[in-house]
Amino acid sequence: MYKKVLPSHRLFKRFEERIITGDVELRDVVRMGAQIMLQHAVEIEMSAFLDRT
């Protein structure tokens, strides 16, 4: 069965890869961290909204 990978998980995986390769600066960590948190918050809100209908 196919299971959808959430966008926040894809973003986090990309973030991890950049950390491992050392291809990241502090400003990138902050920006990518904020992006991941916002994406996750949107996913939670959408899930809650869809469960209400």
PQR file of N, CA, C, O and H, with PARSE charges and radii, in Angstrom:
ATOM      1  N   MET A   1       0.846  -1.185   0.000 -0.4000 1.5000
ATOM      2  CA  MET A   1       0.000   0.000   0.000 -0.0000 2.0000
ATOM      3  C   MET A   1       0.887   1.242   0.000  0.5500 1.7000
ATOM      4  O   MET A   1       1.883   1.308   0.720 -0.5500 1.4000
ATOM      5  N   TYR A   2       0.521   2.200  -0.797 -0.4000 1.5000
ATOM      6  CA  TYR A   2       1.268   3.448  -0.905 -0.0000 2.0000
ATOM      7  C   TYR A   2       0.919   4.372   0.252  0.5500 1.7000
ATOM      8  O   TYR A   2      -0.253   4.612   0.540 -0.5500 1.4000
ATOM      9  H   TYR A   2      -0.289   2.147  -1.382  0.4000 1.0000
ATOM     10  N   LYS A   3       1.945   4.883   0.904 -0.4000 1.5000
ATOM     11  CA  LYS A   3       1.720   5.818   2.002 -0.0000 2.0000
ATOM     12  C   LYS A   3       2.364   7.151   1.634  0.5500 1.7000
ATOM     13  O   LYS A   3       3.527   7.196   1.233 -0.5500 1.4000
ATOM     14  H   LYS A   3       2.897   4.689   0.670  0.4000 1.0000
ATOM     15  N   LYS A   4       1.608   8.227   1.772 -0.4000 1.5000
ATOM     16  CA  LYS A   4       2.096   9.546   1.408 -0.0000 2.0000
ATOM     17  C   LYS A   4       3.143  10.031   2.413  0.5500 1.7000
ATOM     18  O   LYS A   4       2.983   9.886   3.625 -0.5500 1.4000
ATOM     19  H   LYS A   4       0.663   8.190   2.098  0.4000 1.0000
ATOM     20  N   VAL A   5       4.215  10.610   1.876 -0.4000 1.5000
ATOM     21  CA  VAL A   5       5.247  11.214   2.718 -0.0000 2.0000
ATOM     22  C   VAL A   5       4.897  12.691   2.859  0.5500 1.7000
ATOM     23  O   VAL A   5       4.742  13.399   1.864 -0.5500 1.4000
ATOM     24  H   VAL A   5       4.345  10.728   0.891  0.4000 1.0000
ATOM     25  N   LEU A   6       4.776  13.140   4.083 -0.4000 1.5000
ATOM     26  CA  LEU A   6       4.403  14.522   4.329 -0.0000 2.0000
ATOM     27  C   LEU A   6       5.509  15.472   3.884  0.5500 1.7000
ATOM     28  O   LEU A   6       6.691  15.148   4.000 -0.5500 1.4000
ATOM     29  H   LEU A   6       4.902  12.564   4.891  0.4000 1.0000
ATOM     30  N   PRO A   7       5.130  16.638   3.376 -0.5600 1.5000
ATOM     31  CA  PRO A   7       6.138  17.619   2.954  0.2800 2.0000
ATOM     32  C   PRO A   7       7.120  17.981   4.064  0.5500 1.7000
ATOM     33  O   PRO A   7       8.301  18.198   3.793 -0.5500 1.4000
ATOM     34  N   SER A   8       6.655  18.050   5.300 -0.4000 1.5000
ATOM     35  CA  SER A   8       7.562  18.388   6.398 -0.0000 2.0000
ATOM     36  C   SER A   8       8.625  17.301   6.588  0.5500 1.7000
ATOM     37  O   SER A   8       9.757  17.601   6.966 -0.5500 1.4000
ATOM     38  H   SER A   8       5.695  17.874   5.520  0.4000 1.0000
ATOM     39  N   HIS A   9       8.266  16.058   6.330 -0.4000 1.5000
ATOM     40  CA  HIS A   9       9.244  14.974   6.452 -0.0000 2.0000
ATOM     41  C   HIS A   9      10.279  15.058   5.340  0.5500 1.7000
ATOM     42  O   HIS A   9      11.460  14.794   5.565 -0.5500 1.4000
ATOM     43  H   HIS A   9       7.346  15.814   6.023  0.4000 1.0000
ATOM     44  N   ARG A  10       9.835  15.428   4.130 -0.4000 1.5000
ATOM     45  CA  ARG A  10      10.778  15.610   3.017 -0.0000 2.0000
ATOM     46  C   ARG A  10      11.735  16.756   3.312  0.5500 1.7000
ATOM     47  O   ARG A  10      12.937  16.647   3.067 -0.5500 1.4000
ATOM     48  H   ARG A  10       8.876  15.643   3.947  0.4000 1.0000
ATOM     49  N   LEU A  11      11.199  17.862   3.843 -0.4000 1.5000
ATOM     50  CA  LEU A  11      12.040  19.006   4.189 -0.0000 2.0000
ATOM     51  C   LEU A  11      13.056  18.623   5.250  0.5500 1.7000
ATOM     52  O   LEU A  11      14.226  18.996   5.154 -0.5500 1.4000
ATOM     53  H   LEU A  11      10.223  17.951   4.043  0.4000 1.0000
ATOM     54  N   PHE A  12      12.621  17.882   6.261 -0.4000 1.5000
ATOM     55  CA  PHE A  12      13.524  17.471   7.329 -0.0000 2.0000
ATOM     56  C   PHE A  12      14.614  16.540   6.807  0.5500 1.7000
ATOM     57  O   PHE A  12      15.769  16.642   7.221 -0.5500 1.4000
ATOM     58  H   PHE A  12      11.671  17.579   6.339  0.4000 1.0000
ATOM     59  N   LYS A  13      14.254  15.635   5.902 -0.4000 1.5000
ATOM     60  CA  LYS A  13      15.239  14.715   5.322 -0.0000 2.0000
ATOM     61  C   LYS A  13      16.295  15.509   4.550  0.5500 1.7000
ATOM     62  O   LYS A  13      17.487  15.223   4.660 -0.5500 1.4000
ATOM     63  H   LYS A  13      13.316  15.552   5.565  0.4000 1.0000
ATOM     64  N   ARG A  14      15.865  16.501   3.774 -0.4000 1.5000
ATOM     65  CA  ARG A  14      16.790  17.350   3.025 -0.0000 2.0000
ATOM     66  C   ARG A  14      17.696  18.120   3.996  0.5500 1.7000
ATOM     67  O   ARG A  14      18.893  18.274   3.752 -0.5500 1.4000
ATOM     68  H   ARG A  14      14.896  16.733   3.685  0.4000 1.0000
ATOM     69  N   PHE A  15      17.113  18.593   5.084 -0.4000 1.5000
ATOM     70  CA  PHE A  15      17.870  19.310   6.121 -0.0000 2.0000
ATOM     71  C   PHE A  15      18.939  18.392   6.716  0.5500 1.7000
ATOM     72  O   PHE A  15      20.097  18.787   6.848 -0.5500 1.4000
ATOM     73  H   PHE A  15      16.141  18.468   5.281  0.4000 1.0000
ATOM     74  N   GLU A  16      18.548  17.170   7.073 -0.4000 1.5000
ATOM     75  CA  GLU A  16      19.497  16.209   7.630 -0.0000 2.0000
ATOM     76  C   GLU A  16      20.656  15.932   6.676  0.5500 1.7000
ATOM     77  O   GLU A  16      21.812  15.863   7.094 -0.5500 1.4000
ATOM     78  H   GLU A  16      17.607  16.849   6.965  0.4000 1.0000
ATOM     79  N   GLU A  17      20.339  15.775   5.399 -0.4000 1.5000
ATOM     80  CA  GLU A  17      21.371  15.505   4.403 -0.0000 2.0000
ATOM     81  C   GLU A  17      22.370  16.652   4.316  0.5500 1.7000
ATOM     82  O   GLU A  17      23.574  16.424   4.197 -0.5500 1.4000
ATOM     83  H   GLU A  17      19.400  15.832   5.059  0.4000 1.0000
ATOM     84  N   ARG A  18      21.872  17.880   4.374 -0.4000 1.5000
ATOM     85  CA  ARG A  18      22.771  19.032   4.316 -0.0000 2.0000
ATOM     86  C   ARG A  18      23.630  19.135   5.571  0.5500 1.7000
ATOM     87  O   ARG A  18      24.790  19.536   5.488 -0.5500 1.4000
ATOM     88  H   ARG A  18      20.894  18.066   4.470  0.4000 1.0000
ATOM     89  N   ILE A  19      23.083  18.783   6.725 -0.4000 1.5000
ATOM     90  CA  ILE A  19      23.849  18.790   7.968 -0.0000 2.0000
ATOM     91  C   ILE A  19      24.967  17.746   7.889  0.5500 1.7000
ATOM     92  O   ILE A  19      26.113  18.031   8.238 -0.5500 1.4000
ATOM     93  H   ILE A  19      22.140  18.457   6.792  0.4000 1.0000
ATOM     94  N   ILE A  20      24.633  16.552   7.435 -0.4000 1.5000
ATOM     95  CA  ILE A  20      25.609  15.463   7.346 -0.0000 2.0000
ATOM     96  C   ILE A  20      26.755  15.819   6.397  0.5500 1.7000
ATOM     97  O   ILE A  20      27.919  15.549   6.693 -0.5500 1.4000
ATOM     98  H   ILE A  20      23.703  16.320   7.151  0.4000 1.0000
ATOM     99  N   THR A  21      26.422  16.424   5.259 -0.4000 1.5000
ATOM    100  CA  THR A  21      27.461  16.770   4.285 -0.0000 2.0000
ATOM    101  C   THR A  21      28.226  18.024   4.676  0.5500 1.7000
ATOM    102  O   THR A  21      29.248  18.340   4.068 -0.5500 1.4000
ATOM    103  H   THR A  21      25.477  16.644   5.018  0.4000 1.0000
ATOM    104  N   GLY A  22      27.744  18.738   5.681 -0.4000 1.5000
ATOM    105  CA  GLY A  22      28.419  19.960   6.122 -0.0000 2.0000
ATOM    106  C   GLY A  22      28.145  21.145   5.217  0.5500 1.7000
ATOM    107  O   GLY A  22      28.829  22.165   5.295 -0.5500 1.4000
ATOM    108  H   GLY A  22      26.914  18.481   6.175  0.4000 1.0000
ATOM    109  N   ASP A  23      27.149  21.013   4.362 -0.4000 1.5000
ATOM    110  CA  ASP A  23      26.794  22.060   3.402 -0.0000 2.0000
ATOM    111  C   ASP A  23      25.713  22.974   3.987  0.5500 1.7000
ATOM    112  O   ASP A  23      24.644  23.139   3.398 -0.5500 1.4000
ATOM    113  H   ASP A  23      26.594  20.184   4.298  0.4000 1.0000
ATOM    114  N   VAL A  24      26.005  23.569   5.157 -0.4000 1.5000
ATOM    115  CA  VAL A  24      24.997  24.396   5.797 -0.0000 2.0000
ATOM    116  C   VAL A  24      25.681  25.437   6.692  0.5500 1.7000
ATOM    117  O   VAL A  24      26.686  25.161   7.346 -0.5500 1.4000
ATOM    118  H   VAL A  24      26.873  23.435   5.635  0.4000 1.0000
ATOM    119  N   GLU A  25      25.108  26.621   6.694 -0.4000 1.5000
ATOM    120  CA  GLU A  25      25.571  27.687   7.571 -0.0000 2.0000
ATOM    121  C   GLU A  25      24.485  27.952   8.605  0.5500 1.7000
ATOM    122  O   GLU A  25      23.367  27.449   8.489 -0.5500 1.4000
ATOM    123  H   GLU A  25      24.291  26.845   6.163  0.4000 1.0000
ATOM    124  N   LEU A  26      24.823  28.747   9.617 -0.4000 1.5000
ATOM    125  CA  LEU A  26      23.867  29.019  10.690 -0.0000 2.0000
ATOM    126  C   LEU A  26      22.579  29.623  10.152  0.5500 1.7000
ATOM    127  O   LEU A  26      21.493  29.224  10.574 -0.5500 1.4000
ATOM    128  H   LEU A  26      25.731  29.156   9.712  0.4000 1.0000
ATOM    129  N   ARG A  27      22.674  30.569   9.236 -0.4000 1.5000
ATOM    130  CA  ARG A  27      21.453  31.192   8.698 -0.0000 2.0000
ATOM    131  C   ARG A  27      20.581  30.166   7.972  0.5500 1.7000
ATOM    132  O   ARG A  27      19.355  30.270   7.980 -0.5500 1.4000
ATOM    133  H   ARG A  27      23.556  30.893   8.893  0.4000 1.0000
ATOM    134  N   ASP A  28      21.228  29.164   7.337 -0.4000 1.5000
ATOM    135  CA  ASP A  28      20.468  28.103   6.675 -0.0000 2.0000
ATOM    136  C   ASP A  28      19.743  27.231   7.697  0.5500 1.7000
ATOM    137  O   ASP A  28      18.606  26.817   7.474 -0.5500 1.4000
ATOM    138  H   ASP A  28      22.225  29.080   7.330  0.4000 1.0000
ATOM    139  N   VAL A  29      20.406  26.955   8.815 -0.4000 1.5000
ATOM    140  CA  VAL A  29      19.792  26.149   9.871 -0.0000 2.0000
ATOM    141  C   VAL A  29      18.545  26.844  10.399  0.5500 1.7000
ATOM    142  O   VAL A  29      17.500  26.217  10.574 -0.5500 1.4000
ATOM    143  H   VAL A  29      21.330  27.291   8.996  0.4000 1.0000
ATOM    144  N   VAL A  30      18.663  28.141  10.651 -0.4000 1.5000
ATOM    145  CA  VAL A  30      17.529  28.908  11.176 -0.0000 2.0000
ATOM    146  C   VAL A  30      16.394  28.943  10.154  0.5500 1.7000
ATOM    147  O   VAL A  30      15.236  28.695  10.492 -0.5500 1.4000
ATOM    148  H   VAL A  30      19.512  28.651  10.510  0.4000 1.0000
ATOM    149  N   ARG A  31      16.732  29.251   8.913 -0.4000 1.5000
ATOM    150  CA  ARG A  31      15.710  29.353   7.867 -0.0000 2.0000
ATOM    151  C   ARG A  31      15.015  28.023   7.632  0.5500 1.7000
ATOM    152  O   ARG A  31      13.787  27.952   7.580 -0.5500 1.4000
ATOM    153  H   ARG A  31      17.672  29.453   8.639  0.4000 1.0000
ATOM    154  N   MET A  32      15.812  26.966   7.489 -0.4000 1.5000
ATOM    155  CA  MET A  32      15.228  25.650   7.224 -0.0000 2.0000
ATOM    156  C   MET A  32      14.440  25.134   8.433  0.5500 1.7000
ATOM    157  O   MET A  32      13.410  24.481   8.269 -0.5500 1.4000
ATOM    158  H   MET A  32      16.809  27.023   7.531  0.4000 1.0000
ATOM    159  N   GLY A  33      14.921  25.426   9.643 -0.4000 1.5000
ATOM    160  CA  GLY A  33      14.182  25.030  10.838 -0.0000 2.0000
ATOM    161  C   GLY A  33      12.828  25.699  10.909  0.5500 1.7000
ATOM    162  O   GLY A  33      11.828  25.063  11.238 -0.5500 1.4000
ATOM    163  H   GLY A  33      15.757  25.957   9.776  0.4000 1.0000
ATOM    164  N   ALA A  34      12.796  26.989  10.598 -0.4000 1.5000
ATOM    165  CA  ALA A  34      11.527  27.720  10.599 -0.0000 2.0000
ATOM    166  C   ALA A  34      10.593  27.179   9.518  0.5500 1.7000
ATOM    167  O   ALA A  34       9.392  27.033   9.744 -0.5500 1.4000
ATOM    168  H   ALA A  34      13.609  27.507  10.330  0.4000 1.0000
ATOM    169  N   GLN A  35      11.144  26.888   8.357 -0.4000 1.5000
ATOM    170  CA  GLN A  35      10.332  26.362   7.263 -0.0000 2.0000
ATOM    171  C   GLN A  35       9.720  25.011   7.634  0.5500 1.7000
ATOM    172  O   GLN A  35       8.546  24.758   7.361 -0.5500 1.4000
ATOM    173  H   GLN A  35      12.120  27.007   8.173  0.4000 1.0000
ATOM    174  N   ILE A  36      10.514  24.155   8.249 -0.4000 1.5000
ATOM    175  CA  ILE A  36      10.015  22.835   8.665 -0.0000 2.0000
ATOM    176  C   ILE A  36       8.916  22.983   9.712  0.5500 1.7000
ATOM    177  O   ILE A  36       7.885  22.315   9.625 -0.5500 1.4000
ATOM    178  H   ILE A  36      11.467  24.361   8.470  0.4000 1.0000
ATOM    179  N   MET A  37       9.125  23.855  10.705 -0.4000 1.5000
ATOM    180  CA  MET A  37       8.112  24.052  11.752 -0.0000 2.0000
ATOM    181  C   MET A  37       6.814  24.603  11.180  0.5500 1.7000
ATOM    182  O   MET A  37       5.732  24.150  11.556 -0.5500 1.4000
ATOM    183  H   MET A  37       9.962  24.398  10.775  0.4000 1.0000
ATOM    184  N   LEU A  38       6.905  25.574  10.279 -0.4000 1.5000
ATOM    185  CA  LEU A  38       5.693  26.138   9.677 -0.0000 2.0000
ATOM    186  C   LEU A  38       4.957  25.101   8.830  0.5500 1.7000
ATOM    187  O   LEU A  38       3.730  25.017   8.883 -0.5500 1.4000
ATOM    188  H   LEU A  38       7.783  25.942   9.974  0.4000 1.0000
ATOM    189  N   GLN A  39       5.690  24.319   8.058 -0.4000 1.5000
ATOM    190  CA  GLN A  39       5.064  23.287   7.235 -0.0000 2.0000
ATOM    191  C   GLN A  39       4.360  22.263   8.120  0.5500 1.7000
ATOM    192  O   GLN A  39       3.249  21.829   7.815 -0.5500 1.4000
ATOM    193  H   GLN A  39       6.687  24.387   8.014  0.4000 1.0000
ATOM    194  N   HIS A  40       5.002  21.884   9.201 -0.4000 1.5000
ATOM    195  CA  HIS A  40       4.401  20.913  10.116 -0.0000 2.0000
ATOM    196  C   HIS A  40       3.132  21.487  10.753  0.5500 1.7000
ATOM    197  O   HIS A  40       2.132  20.784  10.894 -0.5500 1.4000
ATOM    198  H   HIS A  40       5.905  22.236   9.449  0.4000 1.0000
ATOM    199  N   ALA A  41       3.177  22.757  11.133 -0.4000 1.5000
ATOM    200  CA  ALA A  41       2.000  23.406  11.723 -0.0000 2.0000
ATOM    201  C   ALA A  41       0.841  23.439  10.732  0.5500 1.7000
ATOM    202  O   ALA A  41      -0.306  23.213  11.115 -0.5500 1.4000
ATOM    203  H   ALA A  41       3.990  23.328  11.019  0.4000 1.0000
ATOM    204  N   VAL A  42       1.128  23.715   9.477 -0.4000 1.5000
ATOM    205  CA  VAL A  42       0.084  23.728   8.438 -0.0000 2.0000
ATOM    206  C   VAL A  42      -0.515  22.333   8.288  0.5500 1.7000
ATOM    207  O   VAL A  42      -1.732  22.188   8.172 -0.5500 1.4000
ATOM    208  H   VAL A  42       2.060  23.899   9.165  0.4000 1.0000
ATOM    209  N   GLU A  43       0.326  21.316   8.291 -0.4000 1.5000
ATOM    210  CA  GLU A  43      -0.170  19.943   8.172 -0.0000 2.0000
ATOM    211  C   GLU A  43      -1.074  19.577   9.347  0.5500 1.7000
ATOM    212  O   GLU A  43      -2.104  18.932   9.154 -0.5500 1.4000
ATOM    213  H   GLU A  43       1.315  21.433   8.386  0.4000 1.0000
ATOM    214  N   ILE A  44      -0.706  19.976  10.547 -0.4000 1.5000
ATOM    215  CA  ILE A  44      -1.534  19.704  11.729 -0.0000 2.0000
ATOM    216  C   ILE A  44      -2.872  20.421  11.618  0.5500 1.7000
ATOM    217  O   ILE A  44      -3.919  19.837  11.896 -0.5500 1.4000
ATOM    218  H   ILE A  44       0.131  20.501  10.704  0.4000 1.0000
ATOM    219  N   GLU A  45      -2.837  21.688  11.213 -0.4000 1.5000
ATOM    220  CA  GLU A  45      -4.080  22.454  11.069 -0.0000 2.0000
ATOM    221  C   GLU A  45      -4.986  21.853   9.998  0.5500 1.7000
ATOM    222  O   GLU A  45      -6.199  21.759  10.188 -0.5500 1.4000
ATOM    223  H   GLU A  45      -1.986  22.163  10.988  0.4000 1.0000
ATOM    224  N   MET A  46      -4.398  21.448   8.874 -0.4000 1.5000
ATOM    225  CA  MET A  46      -5.202  20.845   7.804 -0.0000 2.0000
ATOM    226  C   MET A  46      -5.812  19.523   8.265  0.5500 1.7000
ATOM    227  O   MET A  46      -6.968  19.225   7.967 -0.5500 1.4000
ATOM    228  H   MET A  46      -3.413  21.525   8.719  0.4000 1.0000
ATOM    229  N   SER A  47      -5.037  18.750   8.981 -0.4000 1.5000
ATOM    230  CA  SER A  47      -5.537  17.471   9.477 -0.0000 2.0000
ATOM    231  C   SER A  47      -6.701  17.714  10.451  0.5500 1.7000
ATOM    232  O   SER A  47      -7.720  17.028  10.376 -0.5500 1.4000
ATOM    233  H   SER A  47      -4.098  18.992   9.223  0.4000 1.0000
ATOM    234  N   ALA A  48      -6.556  18.665  11.344 -0.4000 1.5000
ATOM    235  CA  ALA A  48      -7.619  18.973  12.300 -0.0000 2.0000
ATOM    236  C   ALA A  48      -8.859  19.496  11.570  0.5500 1.7000
ATOM    237  O   ALA A  48      -9.984  19.136  11.915 -0.5500 1.4000
ATOM    238  H   ALA A  48      -5.728  19.221  11.405  0.4000 1.0000
ATOM    239  N   PHE A  49      -8.652  20.333  10.577 -0.4000 1.5000
ATOM    240  CA  PHE A  49      -9.774  20.879   9.815 -0.0000 2.0000
ATOM    241  C   PHE A  49     -10.520  19.773   9.083  0.5500 1.7000
ATOM    242  O   PHE A  49     -11.750  19.737   9.105 -0.5500 1.4000
ATOM    243  H   PHE A  49      -7.738  20.626  10.297  0.4000 1.0000
ATOM    244  N   LEU A  50      -9.801  18.884   8.444 -0.4000 1.5000
ATOM    245  CA  LEU A  50     -10.438  17.808   7.681 -0.0000 2.0000
ATOM    246  C   LEU A  50     -11.140  16.818   8.590  0.5500 1.7000
ATOM    247  O   LEU A  50     -12.135  16.218   8.183 -0.5500 1.4000
ATOM    248  H   LEU A  50      -8.801  18.913   8.426  0.4000 1.0000
ATOM    249  N   ASP A  51     -10.657  16.629   9.799 -0.4000 1.5000
ATOM    250  CA  ASP A  51     -11.313  15.731  10.735 -0.0000 2.0000
ATOM    251  C   ASP A  51     -12.623  16.324  11.257  0.5500 1.7000
ATOM    252  O   ASP A  51     -13.516  15.588  11.678 -0.5500 1.4000
ATOM    253  H   ASP A  51      -9.848  17.116  10.130  0.4000 1.0000
ATOM    254  N   ARG A  52     -12.738  17.661  11.229 -0.4000 1.5000
ATOM    255  CA  ARG A  52     -13.955  18.322  11.713 -0.0000 2.0000
ATOM    256  C   ARG A  52     -15.109  18.217  10.722  0.5500 1.7000
ATOM    257  O   ARG A  52     -16.270  18.353  11.108 -0.5500 1.4000
ATOM    258  H   ARG A  52     -12.013  18.259  10.887  0.4000 1.0000
ATOM    259  N   THR A  53     -14.803  17.977   9.454 -0.4000 1.5000
ATOM    260  CA  THR A  53     -15.870  17.943   8.439 -0.0000 2.0000
ATOM    261  C   THR A  53     -16.484  16.591   8.306  0.5500 1.7000
ATOM    262  O   THR A  53     -17.392  16.402   7.497 -0.5500 1.4000
ATOM    263  H   THR A  53     -13.860  17.867   9.140  0.4000 1.0000
TER
END
